Amino acid sequence: MQIRLLVLALLVVLPHQAAEPIKVGIIGTDTSHVPAFTRILNDPSRPDHVPGARVVAAYKGGSPDVESSRTRVDKYAAQLEQDWGVEIVPDIPTLCSKVDAVLLESVDGRRHLEQVKPVFEAGKPVFIDKPLAASLEDVREIARLGKMHGVPWFSTSSLRYTDAVAETQVQELKGAITWGPASIHPTHHLDLSWYAIHPIELLYTIMGPGCVSVHRTFTEEADVIVGLWKDGRIGTVRGIRAGKRGYGAIAYGEDEIKQSTKAGGAYGRMLVRVVEFFRTGEPPVPNDVTIEIFAFMDAALRSKDRGGAVVKLR
């Protein structure tokens, strides 16, 4: 492990000293995040360009049983190759041999545990896009393996870096409500992880960690998940599957209530943190916070299965 930590230290320090871009590899070309992130990192003419890293290689991956993966994986791979000269490689070990750091972008969270294993073994810092995994057990195993190999990782929704967070800052926060789309995919047992991860991450950005119990009201059209924090505060997420959709937040303070619906357009802000993470090895979102977010969704699933009963986080 000491040798691997030394290699990692060289990866995150030497590119900075040499003022050369970090070479980034992508795993999974089946999400719109792939061309969007590549444009932001590789095109210095863009107003939202993030310097310091460049996508140079990609492994397609893909999930035949997920339509949004099956129909996009080849298209986005071809776009990377044609527009940006990104090398498409046959497997993840080959990818890791060509890059300094990895963006694990596969749209299917079920694939992330197996796909991140060779990344950890190669000692490459990795950002794992949403959903981190399709179960709490896989999340814990990713955390265990990262720690065992001494390799840093982090995962977040871009909503953590939207204007809605700044616009709902209040003194002495008492509680918060967030909302957003919450489509469910049958392949993901942890149903909220597929898309409701976004408003849930926004809630945690405002509230911070510390939830102890959850109860969930579920219909085909919507979810309402209510969490009780250990200090007595209450945080609520409304997941939307019918009617008007959008993202937003309300924060309740001692002397004021603030609301914002400016919860988009933060890819560039998030990638600034990702590139800095690749340089320093310090996750901007602590791993234990990410694990708690998945424990929150796991408790919400168990509450749903028990007809809305209050369930403690595991």
Kinemage of the C-alpha trace (Angstrom):
@kinemage 1
@onewidth
@group {chain A} dominant
@subgroup {mainchain}
@vectorlist {calphas} color= white
{ca met a 1} P 0.000 0.000 0.000
{ca gln a 2} L 2.893 2.390 0.756
{ca ile a 3} L 4.192 2.032 -2.818
{ca arg a 4} L 0.705 2.704 -4.204
{ca leu a 5} L 0.338 5.807 -2.049
{ca leu a 6} L 3.701 7.045 -3.311
{ca val a 7} L 2.601 6.493 -6.921
{ca leu a 8} L -0.632 8.365 -6.209
{ca ala a 9} L 1.290 11.249 -4.648
{ca leu a 10} L 3.408 11.535 -7.782
{ca leu a 11} L 0.297 11.486 -9.974
{ca val a 12} L -1.359 14.343 -8.137
{ca val a 13} L 1.737 16.482 -7.640
{ca leu a 14} L 3.906 16.094 -10.726
{ca pro a 15} L 1.309 17.257 -13.301
{ca his a 16} L 0.860 20.439 -11.276
{ca gln a 17} L 4.585 21.064 -11.033
{ca ala a 18} L 5.040 20.472 -14.751
{ca ala a 19} L 1.964 22.581 -15.583
{ca glu a 20} L 0.786 19.769 -17.839
{ca pro a 21} L -2.871 18.711 -18.008
{ca ile a 22} L -3.850 15.614 -16.083
{ca lys a 23} L -4.598 12.815 -18.538
{ca val a 24} L -8.135 11.621 -17.864
{ca gly a 25} L -9.804 8.387 -18.932
{ca ile a 26} L -13.541 7.778 -19.160
{ca ile a 27} L -15.266 4.493 -18.322
{ca gly a 28} L -18.720 4.214 -19.882
{ca thr a 29} L -19.722 6.267 -22.932
{ca asp a 30} L -23.470 5.810 -22.394
{ca thr a 31} L -24.466 9.063 -20.679
{ca ser a 32} L -24.784 12.636 -21.927
{ca his a 33} L -22.326 13.607 -19.187
{ca val a 34} L -19.535 12.105 -21.310
{ca pro a 35} L -19.613 14.571 -24.254
{ca ala a 36} L -20.597 17.417 -21.919
{ca phe a 37} L -17.672 16.858 -19.538
{ca thr a 38} L -15.231 16.287 -22.399
{ca arg a 39} L -16.202 19.586 -24.048
{ca ile a 40} L -15.739 21.475 -20.778
{ca leu a 41} L -12.320 19.919 -20.103
{ca asn a 42} L -10.940 19.782 -23.644
{ca asp a 43} L -12.189 22.998 -25.254
{ca pro a 44} L -10.367 26.109 -23.941
{ca ser a 45} L -12.594 28.381 -26.044
{ca arg a 46} L -15.678 27.595 -23.971
{ca pro a 47} L -16.713 30.135 -21.318
{ca asp a 48} L -17.141 27.288 -18.817
{ca his a 49} L -13.831 25.612 -19.701
{ca val a 50} L -12.081 23.988 -16.753
{ca pro a 51} L -8.303 23.899 -17.256
{ca gly a 52} L -5.842 21.410 -15.850
{ca ala a 53} L -7.155 18.121 -17.228
{ca arg a 54} L -7.872 16.591 -20.618
{ca val a 55} L -9.834 13.497 -21.634
{ca val a 56} L -7.484 11.332 -23.722
{ca ala a 57} L -8.962 7.813 -23.639
{ca ala a 58} L -12.278 6.047 -23.076
{ca tyr a 59} L -13.675 2.542 -22.590
{ca lys a 60} L -17.196 2.162 -23.951
{ca gly a 61} L -18.702 -0.314 -21.491
{ca gly a 62} L -22.491 -0.296 -21.766
{ca ser a 63} L -25.490 -2.249 -20.464
{ca pro a 64} L -27.608 -4.090 -23.075
{ca asp a 65} L -30.609 -4.293 -20.700
{ca val a 66} L -30.732 -0.498 -20.170
{ca glu a 67} L -32.169 1.277 -23.223
{ca ser a 68} L -30.544 4.627 -22.454
{ca ser a 69} L -27.191 2.824 -22.375
{ca arg a 70} L -27.718 0.530 -25.355
{ca thr a 71} L -28.829 3.341 -27.664
{ca arg a 72} L -26.102 5.850 -26.738
{ca val a 73} L -22.901 3.996 -25.923
{ca asp a 74} L -21.603 3.746 -29.504
{ca lys a 75} L -22.850 7.198 -30.503
{ca tyr a 76} L -21.045 9.002 -27.700
{ca ala a 77} L -17.883 6.926 -28.174
{ca ala a 78} L -17.810 7.918 -31.853
{ca gln a 79} L -18.358 11.550 -30.900
{ca leu a 80} L -15.402 11.508 -28.498
{ca glu a 81} L -13.177 9.899 -31.099
{ca gln a 82} L -14.188 12.133 -34.007
{ca asp a 83} L -14.546 15.491 -32.251
{ca trp a 84} L -11.787 15.277 -29.647
{ca gly a 85} L -9.371 12.602 -30.813
{ca val a 86} L -10.092 10.497 -27.726
{ca glu a 87} L -8.667 6.990 -28.031
{ca ile a 88} L -11.260 4.230 -27.564
{ca val a 89} L -9.634 1.297 -25.778
{ca pro a 90} L -10.778 -2.333 -25.404
{ca asp a 91} L -10.715 -2.713 -21.627
{ca ile a 92} L -10.295 -0.881 -18.330
{ca pro a 93} L -6.716 -2.029 -17.531
{ca thr a 94} L -5.608 -0.635 -20.905
{ca leu a 95} L -7.387 2.624 -20.107
{ca cys a 96} L -5.643 2.875 -16.737
{ca ser a 97} L -2.230 2.378 -18.373
{ca lys a 98} L -2.774 5.514 -20.465
{ca val a 99} L -4.180 7.984 -17.917
{ca asp a 100} L -3.509 9.690 -14.597
{ca ala a 101} L -7.104 9.712 -13.331
{ca val a 102} L -10.515 8.300 -14.190
{ca leu a 103} L -14.090 9.510 -14.654
{ca leu a 104} L -16.318 6.454 -14.122
{ca glu a 105} L -19.399 7.565 -16.070
{ca ser a 106} L -21.396 4.394 -16.811
{ca val a 107} L -25.081 5.291 -16.552
{ca asp a 108} L -25.813 1.923 -14.905
{ca gly a 109} L -24.880 1.972 -11.228
{ca arg a 110} L -24.882 -1.825 -11.088
{ca arg a 111} L -21.658 -1.844 -13.140
{ca his a 112} L -19.674 0.527 -10.955
{ca leu a 113} L -18.331 -1.904 -8.372
{ca glu a 114} L -16.810 -4.249 -10.954
{ca gln a 115} L -15.599 -1.393 -13.134
{ca val a 116} L -13.857 0.436 -10.306
{ca lys a 117} L -11.889 -2.613 -9.132
{ca pro a 118} L -9.180 -2.416 -11.843
{ca val a 119} L -9.038 1.359 -11.320
{ca phe a 120} L -8.266 0.877 -7.628
{ca glu a 121} L -5.765 -1.854 -8.487
{ca ala a 122} L -4.018 0.556 -10.850
{ca gly a 123} L -3.882 3.249 -8.155
{ca lys a 124} L -5.798 5.891 -10.143
{ca pro a 125} L -7.945 8.503 -8.345
{ca val a 126} L -11.516 8.177 -9.582
{ca phe a 127} L -14.678 10.253 -9.724
{ca ile a 128} L -17.725 7.952 -9.836
{ca asp a 129} L -20.741 9.609 -11.395
{ca lys a 130} L -24.324 9.089 -10.298
{ca pro a 131} L -25.573 6.701 -9.268
{ca leu a 132} L -22.527 5.558 -7.307
{ca ala a 133} L -24.113 2.107 -7.098
{ca ala a 134} L -27.476 0.355 -7.190
{ca ser a 135} L -27.310 -0.896 -3.587
{ca leu a 136} L -25.962 0.184 -0.211
{ca glu a 137} L -23.916 -3.016 -0.083
{ca asp a 138} L -22.075 -2.106 -3.306
{ca val a 139} L -21.403 1.398 -1.974
{ca arg a 140} L -19.838 -0.034 1.172
{ca glu a 141} L -17.731 -2.450 -0.868
{ca ile a 142} L -16.471 0.381 -3.087
{ca ala a 143} L -15.503 2.287 0.062
{ca arg a 144} L -13.785 -0.786 1.524
{ca leu a 145} L -11.790 -1.470 -1.628
{ca gly a 146} L -10.772 2.170 -2.020
{ca lys a 147} L -9.478 2.190 1.539
{ca met a 148} L -7.726 -1.171 1.139
{ca his a 149} L -5.859 0.012 -1.969
{ca gly a 150} L -5.209 3.486 -0.573
{ca val a 151} L -6.849 5.121 -3.613
{ca pro a 152} L -9.107 8.186 -3.242
{ca trp a 153} L -12.570 8.328 -4.810
{ca phe a 154} L -15.610 10.514 -4.593
{ca ser a 155} L -19.103 10.774 -6.001
{ca thr a 156} L -21.638 13.590 -6.157
{ca ser a 157} L -24.508 15.089 -8.094
{ca ser a 158} L -23.779 18.391 -9.820
{ca leu a 159} L -26.732 19.841 -7.873
{ca arg a 160} L -24.381 20.185 -4.921
{ca tyr a 161} L -22.755 23.095 -6.786
{ca thr a 162} L -25.825 24.930 -8.110
{ca asp a 163} L -26.991 28.441 -7.198
{ca ala a 164} L -29.852 26.913 -5.202
{ca val a 165} L -27.413 26.011 -2.431
{ca ala a 166} L -26.121 29.567 -1.994
{ca glu a 167} L -29.592 31.088 -2.366
{ca thr a 168} L -31.012 28.989 0.486
{ca gln a 169} L -28.356 29.788 3.083
{ca val a 170} L -30.056 30.819 6.338
{ca gln a 171} L -28.988 31.481 9.903
{ca glu a 172} L -29.704 28.605 12.311
{ca leu a 173} L -31.104 26.162 9.797
{ca lys a 174} L -34.154 24.336 11.164
{ca gly a 175} L -34.978 22.149 8.192
{ca ala a 176} L -35.270 21.979 4.410
{ca ile a 177} L -37.341 20.679 1.518
{ca thr a 178} L -35.946 19.787 -1.893
{ca trp a 179} L -37.629 18.456 -4.999
{ca gly a 180} L -36.743 17.030 -8.385
{ca pro a 181} L -37.488 14.293 -10.936
{ca ala a 182} L -37.492 10.756 -9.531
{ca ser a 183} L -37.885 8.311 -12.397
{ca ile a 184} L -37.296 4.690 -11.413
{ca his a 185} L -35.509 2.008 -13.437
{ca pro a 186} L -36.431 -1.661 -12.872
{ca thr a 187} L -32.783 -2.774 -12.950
{ca his a 188} L -31.921 -0.742 -9.842
{ca his a 189} L -33.101 -2.353 -6.621
{ca leu a 190} L -32.308 0.819 -4.691
{ca asp a 191} L -34.963 2.634 -6.678
{ca leu a 192} L -34.242 6.223 -5.609
{ca ser a 193} L -30.606 5.913 -6.674
{ca trp a 194} L -31.488 5.985 -10.376
{ca tyr a 195} L -32.581 9.648 -10.475
{ca ala a 196} L -33.880 10.889 -7.139
{ca ile a 197} L -30.248 10.923 -6.036
{ca his a 198} L -30.179 14.512 -7.377
{ca pro a 199} L -32.746 16.136 -5.040
{ca ile a 200} L -31.517 13.912 -2.191
{ca glu a 201} L -27.941 15.129 -2.709
{ca leu a 202} L -29.283 18.695 -2.764
{ca leu a 203} L -31.031 18.085 0.564
{ca tyr a 204} L -27.813 16.748 2.102
{ca thr a 205} L -25.848 19.716 0.760
{ca ile a 206} L -28.189 22.054 2.626
{ca met a 207} L -28.764 19.949 5.754
{ca gly a 208} L -25.411 18.198 6.140
{ca pro a 209} L -25.149 14.601 7.392
{ca gly a 210} L -26.765 13.263 10.542
{ca cys a 211} L -30.057 11.668 9.486
{ca val a 212} L -31.164 8.887 11.834
{ca ser a 213} L -34.543 7.740 10.486
{ca val a 214} L -36.732 7.984 7.397
{ca his a 215} L -40.303 7.408 6.377
{ca arg a 216} L -41.557 7.406 2.811
{ca thr a 217} L -44.913 7.885 1.138
{ca phe a 218} L -44.923 6.356 -2.346
{ca thr a 219} L -47.323 6.533 -5.284
{ca glu a 220} L -46.767 5.904 -8.980
{ca glu a 221} L -46.663 9.681 -9.515
{ca ala a 222} L -44.527 10.885 -6.620
{ca asp a 223} L -42.491 10.187 -3.488
{ca val a 224} L -42.291 12.143 -0.264
{ca ile a 225} L -39.355 11.080 1.902
{ca val a 226} L -39.067 12.637 5.350
{ca gly a 227} L -35.846 12.300 7.331
{ca leu a 228} L -35.274 13.060 10.996
{ca trp a 229} L -31.814 14.384 11.836
{ca lys a 230} L -30.160 13.574 15.161
{ca asp a 231} L -30.405 17.216 16.275
{ca gly a 232} L -34.174 17.254 15.711
{ca arg a 233} L -34.208 18.962 12.306
{ca ile a 234} L -36.444 17.553 9.555
{ca gly a 235} L -35.440 17.251 5.904
{ca thr a 236} L -37.912 16.361 3.153
{ca val a 237} L -37.522 15.304 -0.478
{ca arg a 238} L -40.339 15.282 -3.017
{ca gly a 239} L -39.560 13.024 -5.968
{ca ile a 240} L -41.622 13.866 -9.043
{ca arg a 241} L -42.769 11.322 -11.638
{ca ala a 242} L -45.864 13.108 -13.028
{ca gly a 243} L -46.802 16.703 -13.700
{ca lys a 244} L -44.455 19.687 -13.846
{ca arg a 245} L -40.859 18.687 -13.217
{ca gly a 246} L -37.958 20.768 -12.048
{ca tyr a 247} L -35.478 21.146 -9.200
{ca gly a 248} L -35.643 23.419 -6.205
{ca ala a 249} L -35.149 23.883 -2.486
{ca ile a 250} L -36.610 25.649 0.533
{ca ala a 251} L -34.613 26.267 3.704
{ca tyr a 252} L -36.195 27.170 7.036
{ca gly a 253} L -34.111 29.323 9.358
{ca glu a 254} L -34.571 30.974 12.730
{ca asp a 255} L -35.675 34.310 11.230
{ca glu a 256} L -36.147 33.641 7.512
{ca ile a 257} L -37.320 31.182 4.887
{ca lys a 258} L -35.515 31.081 1.555
{ca gln a 259} L -36.483 29.349 -1.686
{ca ser a 260} L -34.634 28.771 -4.962
{ca thr a 261} L -35.273 26.949 -8.218
{ca lys a 262} L -31.808 27.706 -9.654
{ca ala a 263} L -30.608 24.146 -9.540
{ca gly a 264} L -28.942 23.528 -12.888
{ca gly a 265} L -25.983 24.361 -15.073
{ca ala a 266} L -23.290 23.370 -12.586
{ca tyr a 267} L -21.221 20.859 -14.574
{ca gly a 268} L -18.318 23.286 -14.829
{ca arg a 269} L -18.365 24.086 -11.120
{ca met a 270} L -18.405 20.397 -10.280
{ca leu a 271} L -15.537 19.654 -12.665
{ca val a 272} L -13.422 22.336 -10.988
{ca arg a 273} L -13.690 20.217 -7.819
{ca val a 274} L -13.039 17.018 -9.744
{ca val a 275} L -9.819 18.347 -11.291
{ca glu a 276} L -8.650 19.673 -7.920
{ca phe a 277} L -9.421 16.259 -6.423
{ca phe a 278} L -7.296 14.586 -9.095
{ca arg a 279} L -4.412 16.888 -8.104
{ca thr a 280} L -4.702 16.604 -4.328
{ca gly a 281} L -6.364 13.246 -3.662
{ca glu a 282} L -8.724 14.969 -1.211
{ca pro a 283} L -12.425 14.196 -1.903
{ca pro a 284} L -14.502 17.416 -1.769
{ca val a 285} L -17.418 15.310 -0.538
{ca pro a 286} L -16.299 13.015 2.292
{ca asn a 287} L -16.880 9.348 1.571
{ca asp a 288} L -18.820 8.848 4.818
{ca val a 289} L -21.315 11.529 3.735
{ca thr a 290} L -21.834 9.743 0.415
{ca ile a 291} L -22.342 6.439 2.235
{ca glu a 292} L -24.947 8.077 4.487
{ca ile a 293} L -26.837 9.392 1.453
{ca phe a 294} L -27.142 5.819 0.215
{ca ala a 295} L -28.129 4.631 3.686
{ca phe a 296} L -30.888 7.291 3.506
{ca met a 297} L -32.150 5.833 0.219
{ca asp a 298} L -31.841 2.290 1.570
{ca ala a 299} L -33.954 3.231 4.603
{ca ala a 300} L -36.489 4.904 2.285
{ca leu a 301} L -36.789 1.680 0.282
{ca arg a 302} L -37.358 -0.354 3.437
{ca ser a 303} L -39.957 2.192 4.570
{ca lys a 304} L -41.742 1.853 1.220
{ca asp a 305} L -41.732 -1.944 1.584
{ca arg a 306} L -43.279 -1.541 5.070
{ca gly a 307} L -46.070 0.750 3.956
{ca gly a 308} L -44.455 4.005 5.021
{ca ala a 309} L -43.180 2.938 8.444
{ca val a 310} L -40.412 4.895 10.134
{ca val a 311} L -37.116 3.076 9.483
{ca lys a 312} L -33.713 3.753 11.000
{ca leu a 313} L -30.660 4.157 8.785
{ca arg a 314} L -28.419 1.114 8.704
